Amino acid sequence: MQAERPPLPPFTTVEAAVRKVRLAEDAWNTRDPERVALAYTPDSHWRNRAEFLEGRQAIVAFLSRKWSRELDYRLIKELWGFRENRIAVRFAYEFHDDSGTWFRVLRQRALGV
């Protein structure tokens, strides 16, 4: 897997920003923690509710736990806005638990890339 994932900033067209969002959506929908973690720097810092993560291995462990509980996970990302090296996305994801109960989560997030 390559280290850089084009298109890279600066984002000068809507098409380039949408392509970046779509590629991220596609990667997350593989539900492959190793593949997803490669999109983040080795020293990444994440926060998920009360959990704080540092580094790719922590991301892999977190996503592995997440997707072992969130079955048939499906993510939909939509470009909300962009400028130079920043992208804002709106996203929704769905999954069901082991009892068959379905959940849908809606969020917005601004990302530096």
Backbone as ProteinMPNN parsed JSONL, in Angstrom:
{"seq_chain_A": "MQAERPPLPPFTTVEAAVRKVRLAEDAWNTRDPERVALAYTPDSHWRNRAEFLEGRQAIVAFLSRKWSRELDYRLIKELWGFRENRIAVRFAYEFHDDSGTWFRVLRQRALGV", "coords_chain_A": {"N_chain_A": [[0.858, -1.172, 0.0], [0.597, 2.206, -0.863], [2.271, 5.068, 0.599], [1.473, 7.765, 0.312], [-1.639, 9.204, -0.554], [-3.101, 10.148, -3.267], [-5.846, 12.236, -4.359], [-3.752, 14.927, -3.298], [-3.474, 17.68, -0.956], [-2.789, 21.046, -2.107], [-6.345, 21.486, -2.304], [-7.862, 22.422, -5.097], [-10.027, 22.228, -6.682], [-13.489, 21.321, -6.74], [-13.915, 18.747, -7.621], [-11.493, 17.391, -7.038], [-11.512, 17.473, -4.231], [-13.891, 16.056, -3.682], [-13.179, 13.588, -4.758], [-11.136, 12.808, -2.972], [-12.644, 12.507, -0.616], [-14.374, 10.441, -1.416], [-12.567, 8.339, -1.879], [-11.652, 7.925, 0.726], [-14.053, 7.117, 1.94], [-14.497, 4.712, 0.537], [-12.271, 3.202, 1.424], [-12.784, 2.984, 4.235], [-15.115, 1.476, 4.109], [-14.176, -1.021, 3.465], [-13.665, -2.18, 5.834], [-11.201, -2.864, 6.853], [-8.91, -2.627, 9.167], [-6.078, -2.245, 9.089], [-5.614, -1.224, 6.515], [-7.146, 1.159, 6.577], [-5.845, 2.56, 8.652], [-3.424, 3.22, 7.466], [-3.902, 5.581, 6.142], [-3.464, 7.562, 7.918], [-1.101, 9.515, 9.823], [1.899, 8.12, 11.304], [2.12, 9.08, 13.924], [-0.426, 9.864, 14.668], [-3.151, 11.403, 16.431], [-6.095, 10.571, 17.955], [-9.465, 11.056, 19.024], [-12.153, 9.454, 20.424], [-15.124, 9.778, 21.661], [-14.738, 9.193, 25.003], [-12.304, 8.037, 24.716], [-8.877, 8.119, 24.015], [-6.494, 8.004, 21.483], [-3.257, 7.117, 20.273], [-1.148, 6.974, 17.56], [-0.682, 4.651, 14.791], [-0.944, 1.865, 15.397], [-2.611, 1.893, 17.611], [-4.879, 2.911, 16.403], [-5.506, 0.831, 14.63], [-6.081, -1.206, 16.505], [-8.301, -0.047, 17.807], [-10.161, 0.213, 15.642], [-10.442, -2.48, 14.98], [-11.696, -3.51, 17.285], [-14.029, -1.948, 17.182], [-15.255, -2.734, 14.728], [-15.697, -5.383, 15.254], [-17.851, -5.365, 16.859], [-19.68, -3.7, 15.575], [-21.496, -4.727, 13.234], [-21.716, -5.453, 9.712], [-21.05, -2.86, 8.983], [-21.437, 0.257, 7.4], [-20.401, 3.088, 5.704], [-21.18, 6.409, 4.732], [-19.955, 9.155, 3.148], [-19.928, 12.686, 2.67], [-18.929, 15.543, 0.925], [-18.649, 18.553, 2.593], [-17.451, 21.003, 2.712], [-14.487, 22.749, 1.551], [-11.09, 23.929, 1.594], [-8.005, 24.782, 0.455], [-5.862, 23.024, 2.328], [-7.733, 21.733, 3.882], [-10.579, 19.771, 4.606], [-14.029, 19.462, 5.009], [-16.391, 17.185, 6.143], [-19.567, 15.587, 5.986], [-21.035, 12.885, 7.509], [-22.537, 9.641, 7.631], [-23.109, 6.597, 9.285], [-24.003, 3.149, 9.368], [-24.898, 0.215, 11.167], [-25.328, -3.06, 12.582], [-25.888, -4.705, 15.707], [-24.926, -7.735, 17.476], [-27.371, -8.761, 18.193], [-29.023, -8.083, 16.201], [-30.114, -5.555, 16.126], [-30.387, -2.483, 14.518], [-28.429, 0.468, 13.92], [-27.979, 3.966, 13.316], [-25.732, 6.572, 12.706], [-25.093, 10.012, 12.606], [-22.902, 12.595, 11.602], [-20.759, 15.572, 11.538], [-17.639, 16.738, 10.43], [-14.593, 18.532, 10.459], [-11.616, 18.236, 8.714], [-8.102, 18.225, 8.677], [-5.876, 17.642, 6.094]], "CA_chain_A": [[0.0, 0.0, 0.0], [1.431, 3.394, -0.951], [2.209, 5.941, 1.763], [0.683, 8.931, -0.035], [-2.895, 8.855, -1.201], [-3.634, 11.246, -4.063], [-5.305, 13.584, -4.543], [-3.169, 15.553, -2.12], [-3.684, 19.119, -0.911], [-3.997, 21.84, -1.894], [-7.534, 21.144, -3.084], [-8.208, 23.62, -5.864], [-11.289, 21.998, -7.381], [-14.478, 20.496, -6.044], [-13.713, 17.359, -8.058], [-10.379, 16.805, -6.278], [-11.954, 17.291, -2.845], [-14.868, 14.962, -3.681], [-12.432, 12.343, -4.984], [-10.467, 12.46, -1.711], [-13.689, 12.029, 0.295], [-14.873, 9.157, -1.919], [-11.531, 7.331, -1.635], [-11.692, 7.625, 2.167], [-15.271, 6.329, 2.164], [-14.256, 3.363, 0.017], [-11.333, 2.506, 2.314], [-13.482, 2.639, 5.482], [-16.104, 0.433, 3.852], [-13.527, -2.339, 3.409], [-13.579, -2.633, 7.224], [-9.855, -3.403, 7.033], [-8.239, -1.657, 10.041], [-4.705, -1.977, 8.631], [-5.71, -0.347, 5.333], [-7.644, 2.47, 7.007], [-4.818, 3.209, 9.477], [-2.363, 3.749, 6.607], [-4.254, 6.928, 5.693], [-3.144, 8.484, 9.002], [0.326, 9.553, 10.119], [2.289, 7.186, 12.369], [1.937, 9.694, 15.247], [-1.783, 10.431, 14.734], [-3.879, 11.492, 17.697], [-7.545, 10.449, 17.758], [-10.346, 11.016, 20.182], [-13.467, 8.884, 20.181], [-15.835, 9.949, 22.928], [-13.813, 9.317, 26.132], [-11.096, 7.252, 24.43], [-7.842, 8.86, 23.306], [-5.603, 7.065, 20.811], [-2.033, 7.663, 19.703], [-0.407, 6.128, 16.64], [-1.402, 3.734, 13.894], [-1.301, 0.597, 16.035], [-3.792, 2.153, 18.449], [-6.005, 3.05, 15.463], [-5.83, -0.533, 14.183], [-6.734, -1.907, 17.622], [-9.612, 0.568, 17.999], [-11.058, -0.172, 14.544], [-10.709, -3.919, 15.104], [-12.741, -3.638, 18.315], [-15.243, -1.297, 16.68], [-15.907, -3.522, 13.687], [-16.125, -6.695, 15.774], [-19.166, -5.114, 17.485], [-20.543, -3.009, 14.624], [-21.553, -5.68, 12.128], [-22.186, -4.924, 8.429], [-20.793, -1.428, 9.019], [-21.458, 0.941, 6.094], [-20.167, 4.519, 5.856], [-21.476, 7.293, 3.603], [-19.343, 10.468, 3.378], [-20.322, 13.726, 1.717], [-18.156, 16.768, 1.063], [-19.414, 19.651, 3.167], [-16.72, 22.192, 2.286], [-13.042, 22.538, 1.478], [-10.24, 25.07, 1.289], [-6.58, 24.485, 0.478], [-5.492, 21.726, 2.897], [-8.765, 21.319, 4.834], [-11.827, 19.241, 4.052], [-15.078, 19.207, 5.998], [-17.297, 16.148, 5.647], [-20.742, 15.146, 6.724], [-21.077, 11.448, 7.266], [-23.47, 8.775, 8.34], [-22.788, 5.185, 9.173], [-25.005, 2.229, 9.899], [-24.417, -1.111, 11.526], [-26.194, -3.74, 13.543], [-25.159, -5.45, 16.731], [-25.099, -9.183, 17.353], [-28.777, -9.124, 18.403], [-29.751, -7.706, 15.001], [-30.613, -4.193, 16.234], [-29.678, -1.573, 13.619], [-28.119, 1.807, 14.407], [-27.486, 4.939, 12.333], [-25.048, 7.686, 13.349], [-24.87, 11.137, 11.702], [-21.894, 13.519, 12.163], [-20.005, 16.463, 10.671], [-16.268, 16.86, 10.943], [-13.609, 19.229, 9.631], [-10.384, 17.466, 8.754], [-6.895, 18.691, 7.996], [-5.298, 16.486, 5.389]], "C_chain_A": [[0.9, 1.229, 0.0], [1.225, 4.305, 0.25], [1.359, 7.173, 1.493], [-0.547, 8.512, -0.798], [-3.444, 10.05, -1.963], [-5.155, 11.164, -4.136], [-4.853, 14.178, -3.215], [-3.471, 17.046, -2.125], [-2.557, 19.842, -1.64], [-5.127, 21.375, -2.815], [-8.012, 22.405, -3.78], [-9.502, 23.453, -6.638], [-12.214, 21.142, -6.517], [-14.239, 19.031, -6.382], [-12.592, 16.679, -7.268], [-10.784, 16.542, -4.832], [-12.95, 16.137, -2.744], [-14.162, 13.623, -3.877], [-11.742, 11.882, -3.706], [-11.48, 11.881, -0.713], [-14.169, 10.644, -0.118], [-13.851, 8.046, -1.679], [-11.489, 6.943, -0.15], [-12.91, 6.766, 2.498], [-15.062, 4.878, 1.715], [-13.329, 2.563, 0.931], [-12.029, 2.077, 3.604], [-14.476, 1.515, 5.256], [-15.489, -0.942, 3.601], [-13.535, -2.99, 4.792], [-12.255, -3.361, 7.487], [-9.058, -2.391, 7.861], [-6.822, -1.292, 9.588], [-4.716, -1.005, 7.452], [-6.142, 1.061, 5.734], [-6.555, 3.225, 7.767], [-3.698, 3.798, 8.634], [-2.661, 5.154, 6.096], [-3.875, 7.99, 6.726], [-1.653, 8.425, 9.301], [0.654, 8.593, 11.259], [2.077, 7.753, 13.777], [0.566, 10.356, 15.402], [-2.336, 10.413, 16.151], [-5.359, 11.489, 17.37], [-8.244, 10.562, 19.09], [-11.675, 10.449, 19.732], [-14.201, 8.853, 21.511], [-14.82, 10.122, 24.06], [-12.497, 8.584, 25.903], [-10.132, 8.097, 23.593], [-6.829, 7.872, 22.755], [-4.388, 7.799, 20.272], [-1.383, 6.625, 18.822], [-1.26, 5.141, 15.87], [-1.813, 2.437, 14.567], [-2.518, 0.753, 16.945], [-5.036, 2.307, 17.577], [-6.454, 1.678, 14.986], [-6.579, -1.28, 15.281], [-8.147, -1.366, 17.848], [-10.589, 0.121, 16.911], [-11.384, -1.664, 14.58], [-11.796, -4.175, 16.134], [-14.075, -3.114, 17.802], [-15.975, -2.221, 15.714], [-16.212, -4.954, 14.114], [-17.495, -6.579, 16.443], [-20.171, -4.525, 16.5], [-20.568, -3.814, 13.323], [-22.193, -5.043, 10.893], [-22.105, -3.399, 8.385], [-20.776, -0.872, 7.603], [-21.386, 2.436, 6.337], [-20.547, 5.253, 4.579], [-20.904, 8.656, 3.958], [-19.798, 11.418, 2.284], [-19.466, 14.955, 1.987], [-19.07, 17.875, 1.567], [-18.792, 20.977, 2.766], [-15.242, 21.877, 2.223], [-12.357, 23.869, 1.223], [-8.802, 24.639, 1.483], [-6.278, 23.107, 1.052], [-6.491, 21.234, 3.94], [-9.986, 20.826, 4.079], [-12.787, 19.061, 5.218], [-16.038, 18.199, 5.378], [-18.488, 15.995, 6.584], [-20.792, 13.651, 6.485], [-22.111, 10.767, 8.133], [-22.927, 7.364, 8.229], [-23.867, 4.375, 9.856], [-24.322, 0.919, 10.227], [-25.491, -1.777, 12.365], [-25.322, -4.462, 14.548], [-25.474, -6.934, 16.591], [-26.521, -9.649, 17.649], [-29.642, -8.766, 17.201], [-30.354, -6.308, 15.049], [-29.746, -3.269, 15.382], [-29.533, -0.199, 14.251], [-27.674, 2.669, 13.23], [-26.924, 6.134, 13.101], [-24.791, 8.749, 12.295], [-23.896, 12.103, 12.357], [-21.401, 14.47, 11.082], [-18.625, 16.599, 11.278], [-15.411, 17.627, 9.951], [-12.28, 18.504, 9.807], [-9.251, 18.238, 8.078], [-6.282, 17.484, 7.318], [-3.914, 16.802, 4.902]], "O_chain_A": [[1.857, 1.297, 0.771], [0.15, 4.321, 0.851], [0.593, 7.589, 2.363], [-0.506, 7.575, -1.596], [-4.162, 10.874, -1.398], [-5.7, 10.071, -3.981], [-5.467, 13.971, -2.168], [-3.7, 17.624, -3.188], [-1.467, 19.288, -1.775], [-4.897, 20.935, -3.942], [-8.504, 23.336, -3.142], [-10.024, 24.421, -7.191], [-11.768, 20.353, -5.684], [-14.352, 18.168, -5.512], [-12.726, 15.521, -6.873], [-10.437, 15.503, -4.269], [-12.864, 15.328, -1.82], [-14.512, 12.636, -3.231], [-11.761, 10.692, -3.388], [-11.201, 10.883, -0.048], [-14.352, 9.77, 0.73], [-14.226, 6.931, -1.314], [-11.31, 5.772, 0.186], [-12.805, 5.799, 3.253], [-15.412, 3.94, 2.431], [-13.571, 1.383, 1.184], [-11.885, 0.93, 4.028], [-14.662, 0.676, 6.138], [-16.216, -1.934, 3.531], [-13.424, -4.21, 4.906], [-12.2, -4.335, 8.238], [-8.578, -1.397, 7.315], [-6.421, -0.134, 9.7], [-3.916, -0.071, 7.405], [-5.561, 2.044, 5.274], [-6.367, 4.42, 7.539], [-3.079, 4.781, 9.041], [-1.746, 5.849, 5.656], [-3.954, 9.185, 6.442], [-1.01, 7.403, 9.06], [-0.206, 8.286, 12.084], [1.876, 6.991, 14.723], [0.415, 11.299, 16.179], [-2.029, 9.53, 16.952], [-5.825, 12.318, 16.589], [-7.699, 10.214, 20.138], [-12.257, 10.923, 18.756], [-13.933, 8.012, 22.369], [-14.1, 11.121, 24.073], [-11.661, 8.518, 26.805], [-10.522, 8.706, 22.597], [-6.355, 6.996, 23.48], [-4.476, 8.958, 19.866], [-1.094, 5.517, 19.272], [-2.394, 4.838, 16.24], [-2.919, 1.949, 14.335], [-3.353, -0.147, 17.036], [-6.124, 1.883, 17.966], [-7.652, 1.395, 14.943], [-7.599, -1.916, 15.015], [-9.083, -2.138, 18.056], [-11.706, -0.3, 17.21], [-12.499, -2.059, 14.239], [-12.713, -4.961, 15.894], [-15.115, -3.753, 17.966], [-17.173, -2.461, 15.863], [-16.918, -5.668, 13.403], [-18.213, -7.57, 16.577], [-21.366, -4.811, 16.576], [-19.751, -3.594, 12.429], [-23.09, -4.207, 11.005], [-22.975, -2.734, 7.823], [-20.171, -1.461, 6.707], [-22.196, 2.994, 7.077], [-20.272, 4.78, 3.476], [-21.309, 9.257, 4.953], [-20.023, 11.024, 1.14], [-19.296, 15.363, 3.136], [-20.147, 18.098, 1.014], [-19.496, 21.954, 2.512], [-14.788, 20.87, 2.767], [-12.961, 24.809, 0.707], [-8.426, 24.181, 2.562], [-6.42, 22.109, 0.346], [-6.145, 20.413, 4.79], [-10.375, 21.387, 3.055], [-12.407, 18.569, 6.281], [-16.447, 18.346, 4.226], [-18.41, 16.239, 7.788], [-20.606, 13.201, 5.355], [-22.496, 11.246, 9.2], [-22.356, 6.984, 7.208], [-24.544, 4.832, 10.778], [-23.301, 0.564, 9.638], [-26.446, -1.134, 12.802], [-24.167, -4.787, 14.274], [-26.206, -7.337, 15.687], [-26.855, -10.805, 17.388], [-30.83, -9.087, 17.161], [-31.041, -5.906, 14.11], [-28.521, -3.268, 15.507], [-30.39, 0.244, 15.015], [-27.073, 2.176, 12.275], [-27.556, 6.643, 14.027], [-24.32, 8.432, 11.202], [-24.036, 12.408, 13.541], [-21.584, 14.232, 9.888], [-18.466, 16.576, 12.499], [-15.492, 17.4, 8.744], [-11.877, 18.198, 10.929], [-9.446, 18.834, 7.019], [-6.184, 16.414, 7.919], [-3.267, 15.954, 4.287]]}, "name": "protein", "num_of_chains": 1, "seq": "MQAERPPLPPFTTVEAAVRKVRLAEDAWNTRDPERVALAYTPDSHWRNRAEFLEGRQAIVAFLSRKWSRELDYRLIKELWGFRENRIAVRFAYEFHDDSGTWFRVLRQRALGV"}
